Amino acid sequence: MDAANRHPVFDPSVLDAMFGKEPALVASVLQTYVASNHANLADLARALAAQDLSAMGAMAHKIAGASRMSGALALGHSARKLELAAKQGNTAALAQGVSDVQAQWALAQTAIARLMGQQ
């Protein structure tokens, strides 16, 4: 559990609930999630640099939804907070929000790699 968010970094039971104990299917879903999140985080960084609040909100929304559906609950929570800050125009919270999302992403990637036997 991440102390700042009070949400598990990664909860494999989320995918188990959707797909059962199908390791190959879960691995495929996680590979897709990781690849798409890399692209989404790059887009998020570009939106932050451009101070494009609309794009930041949209990217944070995508990251939040995909993360929650994939079991990366702390990342989903952080991304949702960032989405709300962007929608509210809370520019003071944006840089910290992106930093929080990036930190949670690093933790989620480690947990996913462990789950998939890559570490």
Protein Blocks (a to p, Z undefined) as FASTA:
>chain_A
ZZklopafbafklmmmmnopafklmmmmmmmmmmmmmmmmmmmmmmmmnopaklmmmmmm
mmmmmmmmnopamlmmmmmmmmmmmmnopaklmmmmmmmmmmmmmmmmmmmmmmnopZZ
